[in-house]
Amino acid sequence: MTTEQTTSLLVGLAAMVLLARLLGALARRLGQPAVIGEVLAGIALGPTLFHGALSDTLLPADTRPLLSALAAIGVAVFMFIVGLEWDAALIRGSGAIAPTVSLSSILLPFGLGAVLGLYLMDDYGTDDRTAFLLFMGIAMSITAFPVLARILTDRNMARTPLGVVALACASIDDVLAWSLLAAVVAISGSAGPDQWRILLAVPFLLAMLFLVRPALRRLVDRRPSLRLTPTVFAGIVAGLLLSAAATEWLGLHYIFGAFLFGVVLPRSGTDRLRRDVHERLGHMSSTLLLPVFFLVAGLKVDLSGLDANGLGDLGLILLVAVGGKFVGAFAAARLNRMPVRQSAALATLMNTRGLTELIVLNVGLQLGYLDQELYSLMVVMAVVTTAMAGPLLTWLLGRPTVDGGATTGSLMSAEAGERATDPAV
């Protein structure tokens, strides 16, 4: 790299970090998840505003491959953290409601998304029609577990019955959605002439679950006071990178390997270790690596040429995305005798897509399932469905208090009315 390229890269990164932090803090002040402001920061530097003049000035084209590499590392670290936070105990403790709601909130939007794909095929479709339809279904089915968890924490709802069920539903959704995406990537032939490697995916998964996980469990059992020393931290980082590299080589995508390594790390007896890993990796990821990802994702969003037809397509995408998730989750919750307002709140939470959706969309763009125009519309959908969660929850449940209740009597009176009129409660 020349001196000019290095200088441009460092200045551009500094500007992106500060802009993401500023807009993220502004979003939090407005009652929104920080990811909303961070995504908008990436879009603001893209071609949507001023035809990309800001990004061309701060980050010339010859520095962008380096940004893509940093973004890939950031996504791998993020997916590892998602896997690290995934806890099967949430599912076991939620009874039948979480699997039912999760399946319904996956299957209905998946089906509607595939039908919408048939309509959008002529304008946005790719050569692989089957992969396009399946990918549209997956993109409509995503729920962002980390964003949902953050919303619940900010509203002091994480330990409430509704919060526990929502977390359990989102955790099941995560596994189902990633499994579906892995299947689509596998059957689409995106690995090219080395497609035979995909046959090794199942042995790799079994080895991670039944060889690597027990080996890590035995290691932890032999060292009950295991702490996050530099050596242990280096081993964990190397493990997530190697696991990510393995799934990339197999013809899947590196996000699956990073997620899987987070899942196989031992849970019992490692609370402090996992907390320390999350803190160290999380700070670097959220401060530098993920803002770079938002920048790279924003550079691919171009809404400057959006016309009436594009707005109509965006309206359909929002209708299918919001309606499919909401109806699927709401109907399943009501079948499990959850009160109406609680069911609506759960369905609203399941509509949060956030960063997880952006990662899926970038995989689709990278593998050729989406073109840039449809990608841009889908990014808007991800932002809107995440941004609407907070206001809708406030409308349904009231403003949060320290104990996770409502600030007024509206919620109590509404639920009392439901109990008086609804025999299912």
C-alpha positions in Angstrom: 0.0 0.0 0.0 1.2 3.5 -0.7 1.3 6.3 1.8 -1.8 7.9 0.3 -3.8 4.6 0.4 -2.8 4.0 4.0 -3.7 7.5 5.0 -7.1 7.4 3.2 -7.9 4.0 4.8 -7.1 5.1 8.4 -8.9 8.5 8.0 -11.9 6.7 6.4 -12.1 4.2 9.2 -11.9 6.9 11.9 -14.7 8.8 10.2 -16.9 5.6 9.9 -16.3 4.7 13.6 -17.2 8.1 14.8 -20.3 8.5 12.5 -21.6 5.0 13.5 -21.1 5.8 17.2 -22.8 9.2 16.8 -25.8 8.0 14.9 -26.0 4.9 17.1 -26.2 7.1 20.2 -28.8 9.3 18.5 -30.9 6.2 17.7 -30.7 5.2 21.3 -31.8 8.6 22.4 -34.8 8.2 20.1 -35.7 4.9 21.7 -34.3 2.8 18.8 -31.6 0.1 18.8 -28.2 1.5 18.1 -28.0 -0.8 15.0 -30.5 1.5 13.3 -28.2 4.5 13.5 -25.2 2.4 12.5 -26.9 1.0 9.4 -28.0 4.5 8.4 -24.4 5.7 8.9 -23.3 3.1 6.3 -26.0 4.1 3.9 -25.2 7.8 4.3 -21.7 7.2 3.0 -22.9 5.1 0.1 -24.2 6.2 -3.4 -27.7 7.1 -2.1 -26.6 10.5 -0.9 -24.5 12.8 -3.2 -24.0 9.9 -5.6 -21.3 8.4 -3.4 -19.2 11.6 -3.2 -18.5 11.2 0.5 -17.3 7.6 0.2 -15.2 8.4 -2.9 -13.5 11.1 -0.9 -13.0 9.2 2.3 -12.4 5.8 0.8 -11.0 5.6 -2.7 -11.8 2.5 -4.7 -8.4 1.0 -4.3 -8.8 0.7 -0.5 -12.2 -1.0 -0.5 -11.0 -4.6 -0.9 -9.3 -4.1 2.5 -12.6 -2.9 4.0 -14.3 -6.0 2.7 -11.7 -8.2 4.4 -12.2 -6.3 7.7 -16.0 -6.6 7.3 -15.7 -10.3 6.8 -13.7 -10.7 10.1 -16.3 -8.5 11.8 -19.2 -10.7 10.6 -17.4 -13.9 11.6 -16.8 -12.5 15.1 -20.4 -11.4 15.4 -21.7 -14.8 14.3 -19.4 -16.4 16.8 -20.9 -14.2 19.6 -24.4 -15.1 18.4 -23.5 -18.8 18.7 -21.9 -18.1 22.1 -25.1 -16.6 23.4 -27.3 -19.3 22.0 -28.7 -21.4 24.8 -30.8 -24.5 24.4 -31.9 -24.2 28.0 -34.1 -21.3 26.9 -36.0 -23.6 24.6 -36.4 -26.4 27.2 -37.8 -23.9 29.7 -40.4 -22.3 27.4 -42.6 -25.4 27.0 -44.5 -25.9 23.7 -45.1 -22.3 22.9 -41.6 -21.4 21.7 -41.3 -24.2 19.1 -44.9 -23.6 17.9 -44.4 -19.8 17.5 -41.0 -20.2 15.9 -42.2 -22.7 13.3 -45.2 -20.7 12.4 -43.2 -17.4 12.2 -40.8 -19.2 9.9 -43.1 -21.2 7.6 -45.7 -18.5 6.9 -43.3 -15.7 5.9 -41.1 -18.2 4.1 -44.1 -19.3 1.9 -45.2 -15.7 1.4 -41.7 -14.7 0.5 -41.4 -17.4 -2.1 -44.7 -16.3 -3.6 -43.5 -12.7 -3.6 -40.4 -14.0 -5.4 -42.5 -15.3 -8.2 -43.9 -11.8 -8.7 -40.5 -10.1 -8.5 -38.8 -12.6 -10.7 -39.2 -10.8 -13.9 -37.7 -7.5 -12.6 -35.1 -8.8 -10.1 -34.7 -12.5 -10.7 -31.4 -14.2 -11.3 -30.5 -17.2 -13.5 -31.1 -19.6 -10.7 -34.8 -19.2 -10.2 -35.1 -21.9 -7.5 -32.3 -20.3 -5.4 -33.9 -16.9 -5.8 -37.3 -18.0 -4.6 -35.9 -19.9 -1.7 -33.7 -17.0 -0.7 -36.6 -14.6 -0.8 -38.4 -16.9 1.6 -35.5 -17.0 4.0 -35.0 -13.3 3.9 -38.6 -12.8 5.0 -38.2 -15.3 7.8 -35.3 -13.8 9.7 -35.5 -12.7 13.4 -32.4 -11.0 14.9 -31.8 -12.7 18.2 -29.1 -10.1 19.3 -31.3 -7.1 18.5 -34.4 -8.7 20.1 -32.3 -9.4 23.3 -31.1 -5.8 23.4 -34.6 -4.5 23.0 -35.8 -6.7 25.9 -32.8 -5.6 28.1 -33.4 -1.9 27.4 -37.1 -2.4 28.4 -36.3 -4.4 31.5 -38.3 -7.3 30.0 -35.6 -10.0 29.6 -36.6 -11.9 32.7 -40.4 -11.5 32.3 -42.4 -14.4 31.0 -42.9 -12.7 27.7 -39.2 -11.9 27.4 -38.2 -15.5 28.1 -40.6 -16.8 25.5 -39.4 -14.2 23.0 -35.8 -15.1 23.5 -36.6 -18.8 23.2 -38.5 -18.2 19.9 -35.7 -16.1 18.5 -33.1 -18.7 19.4 -35.1 -21.4 17.5 -35.6 -19.0 14.6 -31.9 -18.4 14.4 -31.1 -22.1 14.1 -33.9 -22.8 11.6 -33.0 -19.7 9.5 -29.3 -20.5 9.3 -30.1 -24.2 8.5 -32.3 -23.1 5.7 -29.8 -20.7 4.3 -27.1 -23.3 4.5 -29.3 -25.7 2.6 -30.0 -23.1 -0.1 -26.3 -22.3 -0.5 -25.5 -26.1 -0.7 -28.1 -26.9 -3.4 -27.5 -23.8 -5.5 -24.0 -24.9 -6.5 -22.3 -21.7 -5.4 -19.1 -23.5 -4.8 -18.6 -24.0 -8.5 -16.4 -26.9 -9.7 -15.6 -27.9 -6.1 -19.2 -28.5 -5.3 -18.3 -32.1 -4.2 -16.9 -30.6 -1.0 -20.4 -29.9 0.2 -20.7 -33.6 0.9 -18.3 -33.1 3.7 -20.6 -30.6 5.5 -22.5 -33.3 7.4 -19.3 -35.0 8.7 -17.9 -31.7 9.7 -21.1 -30.8 11.7 -21.0 -34.2 13.4 -17.3 -33.8 14.2 -17.9 -30.4 15.8 -20.8 -31.7 17.9 -19.6 -35.1 18.9 -15.8 -34.7 18.9 -14.8 -31.0 19.4 -17.5 -30.2 21.9 -16.8 -33.2 24.2 -13.1 -32.5 23.9 -13.6 -28.8 25.0 -15.9 -30.1 27.8 -13.2 -32.4 29.1 -10.7 -29.6 28.9 -12.9 -27.3 31.0 -13.6 -30.1 33.5 -9.9 -30.6 34.1 -9.4 -26.9 34.7 -12.4 -25.8 36.8 -10.9 -22.4 37.5 -10.2 -21.7 33.8 -9.7 -18.0 33.1 -9.3 -16.0 29.9 -5.6 -15.9 29.7 -3.9 -14.6 26.5 -3.3 -18.2 25.5 -6.9 -19.3 26.0 -8.1 -16.2 24.2 -5.8 -16.9 21.3 -7.0 -20.5 21.1 -10.7 -19.4 21.0 -10.0 -16.8 18.3 -8.0 -19.3 16.3 -10.8 -21.9 16.7 -13.5 -19.5 15.4 -11.4 -18.5 12.4 -10.5 -22.1 11.5 -14.1 -23.2 11.8 -15.2 -20.3 9.6 -12.5 -21.1 7.1 -13.7 -24.8 7.1 -17.3 -24.0 6.1 -16.1 -21.5 3.5 -13.9 -24.2 2.0 -16.8 -26.7 2.1 -18.8 -24.4 -0.2 -21.1 -23.1 2.5 -20.2 -19.7 4.0 -17.8 -18.7 6.7 -20.7 -17.4 8.9 -21.9 -20.9 9.5 -18.5 -22.1 10.9 -18.1 -19.1 13.1 -21.7 -19.6 14.5 -21.1 -23.3 15.0 -17.9 -22.8 17.0 -19.7 -20.4 19.3 -22.4 -23.1 19.8 -20.0 -25.9 20.7 -18.2 -24.0 23.4 -19.1 -25.5 26.8 -21.9 -23.7 28.7 -21.9 -25.1 32.2 -19.1 -23.9 34.5 -17.8 -21.3 32.0 -20.0 -18.3 32.7 -17.1 -16.0 33.6 -15.0 -17.3 30.7 -17.8 -16.7 28.1 -18.6 -13.3 29.6 -14.9 -12.3 29.3 -14.7 -13.6 25.7 -17.9 -11.7 24.9 -16.6 -8.5 26.4 -13.2 -8.6 24.7 -14.4 -9.6 21.3 -17.6 -7.6 21.5 -15.9 -4.3 22.2 -13.6 -4.6 19.2 -16.4 -5.9 17.0 -19.0 -3.2 17.9 -16.5 -0.3 17.8 -14.5 -1.1 14.7 -15.3 -4.2 12.7 -19.1 -4.0 12.6 -19.1 -0.3 11.6 -16.8 -1.4 8.7 -19.4 -4.0 7.8 -22.1 -1.3 7.8 -20.0 0.8 5.6 -19.4 -2.0 3.1 -23.1 -2.9 3.2 -24.1 0.7 2.8 -21.8 1.2 -0.2 -24.0 -1.4 -2.0 -27.3 0.4 -1.2 -28.4 2.8 -3.9 -31.8 4.4 -3.5 -31.1 7.4 -5.6 -33.0 6.0 -8.6 -36.0 4.8 -6.7 -39.2 5.4 -8.7 -42.9 4.7 -8.3 -42.5 1.1 -9.3 -39.7 0.6 -6.9 -41.8 2.1 -4.1 -44.6 -0.2 -5.0 -42.2 -3.2 -4.8 -40.9 -1.9 -1.4 -44.5 -1.7 -0.2 -45.1 -5.3 -1.1 -41.8 -6.4 0.5 -42.8 -4.7 3.7 -46.3 -6.1 3.6 -45.0 -9.7 3.2 -42.2 -9.3 5.7 -44.2 -7.7 8.5 -47.5 -9.4 7.8 -46.0 -12.9 7.4 -44.0 -12.7 10.6 -46.7 -11.0 12.6 -49.6 -13.2 11.6 -47.5 -16.4 12.0 -46.3 -15.6 15.5 -49.6 -14.0 16.7 -51.7 -16.9 15.5 -49.4 -19.5 17.1 -49.3 -17.5 20.4 -53.0 -17.3 20.6 -53.4 -21.0 19.9 -51.2 -21.5 23.0 -53.6 -19.3 25.1 -51.4 -16.2 25.3 -53.3 -13.0 25.9 -54.0 -10.8 22.9 -51.7 -7.9 23.8 -48.9 -10.3 24.8 -49.3 -12.2 21.6 -49.2 -9.0 19.6 -46.1 -7.9 21.5 -44.4 -11.3 20.8 -45.3 -11.0 17.1 -43.8 -7.5 17.1 -40.5 -8.7 18.6 -40.3 -11.5 16.1 -40.3 -8.9 13.4 -37.0 -7.4 14.4 -34.4 -8.2 11.8 -31.5 -5.8 12.3 -27.9 -6.9 11.7 -28.8 -10.6 11.1 -30.9 -9.7 8.1 -28.1 -7.5 6.7 -25.7 -10.4 7.0 -28.2 -12.7 5.1 -28.7 -10.1 2.4 -25.0 -9.6 1.9 -24.6 -13.4 1.5 -27.4 -13.3 -1.1 -25.8 -10.4 -2.9 -22.3 -12.0 -2.8 -23.6 -15.4 -4.1 -25.7 -13.8 -6.8 -29.2 -14.5 -5.4 -30.0 -10.7 -5.3 -29.2 -7.8 -7.6 -28.2 -4.5 -6.2 -31.6 -2.9 -6.7 -33.5 -5.6 -4.8 -30.8 -5.7 -2.2 -31.3 -2.0 -1.6 -35.0 -2.5 -1.1 -34.5 -5.4 1.3 -32.1 -3.3 3.4 -34.8 -0.7 3.8 -37.1 -3.5 4.9 -34.6 -4.6 7.5 -34.3 -1.1 8.9 -38.0 -0.4 9.0 -39.0 -3.7 10.6 -36.4 -3.2 13.3 -37.3 0.5 13.9 -41.0 -0.2 14.3 -40.5 -2.6 17.2 -39.9 0.0 20.0 -42.9 2.2 19.2 -45.2 -0.7 18.8 -44.2 -2.3 22.0 -44.7 1.0 23.8 -48.2 1.2 22.3 -49.0 -2.4 23.2 -47.4 -2.6 26.7 -46.8 0.9 27.8 -43.5 2.5 28.6 -41.0 0.3 30.5 -40.2 0.8 34.2 -37.4 -0.5 36.4 -39.2 -3.8 37.1 -40.3 -4.3 33.5 -43.9 -3.2 34.0 -45.8 -0.4 32.4 -45.7 3.2 33.5 -49.4 3.7 33.5 -52.5 1.6 34.2 -53.2 1.1 30.6 -51.6 -2.3 30.3 -53.2 -3.6 33.5 -56.6 -2.4 32.5 -56.2 -3.8 29.0 -55.2 -7.2 30.3 -58.0 -7.2 32.9 -60.4 -6.6 30.0 -58.9 -9.4 28.1 -59.3 -11.8 31.0 -62.9 -10.8 31.4 -63.7 -11.4 27.7 -61.3 -14.1 26.6 -62.0 -17.6 28.0 -58.6 -18.7 26.8 -56.8 -16.7 29.5 
